[in-house]
Amino acid sequence: MLSSARVQQRLAQRSLALVLAGGRGSRLKQLTDRRAKPAVFFGGKFRIIDFALSNCMNSGVRRIAVLTQYKAHSLLRHLQMGWSFLRPEMTEFLDLIPAQQRLDEVTWYRGTADAVYQNFDILRAASPQFFIVLAGDHIYKMDYSNMLADHIDKGADCTVACIEVPLAEASDFGVMAVDESMAIVDFLEKPKDPPAIAGTPDRALASMGVYVFTADFLYAELERDHRDPSSSHDFGKDIIPNLVSRGLAAAHSFGESCVKTTPEAEAYWRDVGTIDAYWEANLDLVRPTPSLDIYDPNWPIWTYQQQFPPAKFIFDDDDRRGMAVDSMVSGGCIISGATVRRSLLFSNCRLNSYVQACEAVLPPGRPCRSSRAAQQSDRRSRLPHQRRARDRRRPRIGRETLFPQRRRRDARQRRHARCPRLSRS
């Protein structure tokens, strides 16, 4: 008789994870100018996709396919450099599957379901018993083997991971209703007026974009969806609502699979699809006891990182002291007579003398210098209800450091206004 842990290990070994990583992420503005959303930096040295991939590794799912489409170069380069350690001879792999117009010469991926359908010949070759379909742009820690075991226990063909969210935020997600047996009885994709959970008027039950399918069942359903001319070929908009209407979908509570270091910790899951959500999720990590523990040695977050020297803090004068408090400072950073408070600095940032960073998220390689134009600046920060303090010696940086181009442009305009060019006589 196999133990439950051994059964879950066997289920993970028989599964293939499909990471959908083709999203544009247009709401992240300049952060996705050159890369897809899953390739955006997060948490000091990680990429967003590292969390879904690390969940696969730590859950024992070591057969992974990453489906890409838009601005994929940065993502593909990261995966090639940081995730090439799996051993094919041990039946482990991470396949990179870009859009290739495999059906004809005009059709790219038309939706998340179509992305999977167009690569069925590649996926069938791995002979999986189960598919785990994942969004590659969420931040969370989850043991997928627990969800696989729940999928088997329920005798389901499709299982959807769900989490409670505030009702005011539910319009950004697929919202579901379940019965006593956790069968999904209703599903609405991003409704304008989302229904609340029965007995909890301020909460809604949202889909996490994590699905488990029995392989043969998924093949048949995507073939049916492909033949439907009215379908947009998307899991959230078409596949899941159709299965719910036929009584073929079950729900799995995130609380049963969430990886936490303490039982009382929050079941942490974030969709960092906007600048506000991205900024807040990064600064969550600098709290004394963050809900997302990236220091847990039992559930490491894997990534590729450049080889930078340790962070360096220099100068100890009364008015120019290099220091950081309640902050995370990554490798390669130099804090040269600057003060950093409640901030997160990605790799290879430099803050020069008299700069004060408060609640700032600095992307990799970002210099912050103490120029006269910056010192005399008194513009509003991007933070709501806060104003930059007027201080001619200590320029302060906050949330607007995510987009420093505007700050540099304004500084140049002021400099040119003070120093107009002399006309030639």
C-alpha positions, 0 to 999 in steps of 0.5 A: 500500500503506497503512502499518500505522499508516494501517490502524489509523487507518482501523480506528479511524475505522470503529469505535464505542466503547460505554462501559458506565457504569451501575454502582452501585459499592456497594463504594466506600461513601460515594464513590458515595452521589451518583454512579455509579462512573465519575463518582468523582473520581480522581488529583487532578482527573480522573473514572474514566471519563476514562481510557477516554474518553481512550484512545478519543480518543488511539486515534483512536476518535472515535465514542463512546456512553456508556450510563448508568443509576444516579445518572447526573446527576453523570456526565452533567454532567461529560460535557456540560461536559468532553467536548462538543468533538467535531465532528459535522460531522467524523463525531465524537460522544459520545452520552449514552444513559441507560436509557429503557425502549426495549423496553417500559414496565417493563424497564430495563437488565437487564445490560451486554449488554441495555443495548447491545441496547436501543439497537440502533436508535441504534447502527445509525444510526452504521453502524460496522464494529466495536464496542469495548465498554468498562467505564467504571470502570477505570484504564489507558492502552491503544491500542485501534487495536492491539487492532482490528488484532489482531482483524483479523489473527486473523480473529476475530468477538470479541476479549477483552483480557486481563491477568495478575493474581495468583492470589489476586485472580483471583476478582474477574475473569473468568478464561480459558485460551488455546491457542497461537494465543490462542484462548480455550478456557475462561472462568469469570466470577469463579470461587471457585477460579480456575485458574492459567496453565499453568507459572505457578502464582501467576498467572491470566489475567483479562479486562479487560472490553474487547471488540472485536466485528465489528458484524454478529456482535454484532447477531446474538449479542445478538438470540440472547441476548435470546431466551434466557430463562435468560440474565442478559444480561451480557457477562461472565456470558453472551455471552463464555462462550457464544462460548468454548463455540462456539470463537468468541472470541480473546484479546488480551494487554494488553501488546501495546496498553498505553501506557507511557513506558518499555519496562520499566514495568509494564503498568498496569491497575486496577479501583478497585472497593473503598476499599482499591483506590481509595486504593492506586491514587491513592497510586500516582501520588505515587511518584517514578516511577509505573507510570501516567504521567499526565504523558505529553504523547503520551497526555494524559488529558482531563477537565473541571476547574473554574477554580481558582487555583494551590495555595498554601503559607503560613507558614514557622515552625519549628513551623508550615510549609506544605509538601508532600513526595512529594505531589500538590496540585491547584489551589485548595488552601491548605496553611496551616501544615500538612505533607503527606507522600505524599498526594494532595489533590484540588481546593479542599482546605484544611489549616489550621495544625498538621495533618499529612497522611500517605498521605492521599487528600482528596476535593475541597473537603475542609477539615482544621482544627486543632480541640482535639477533633482534637488530643486524638484518639487513634483508630485510623486506617483504615490497617492496623497504624498508630495515630494518634500522640498529639500535642496540637499536630499532628492527623494525618490518613490514609486515614480522610479519605476518610470525614470524617463519622465523625471529625466525629461523634466530635469532636462527641460528645467536645465534648458530653461535656465541655460538658454542657448546664446544666439549667434550675432 
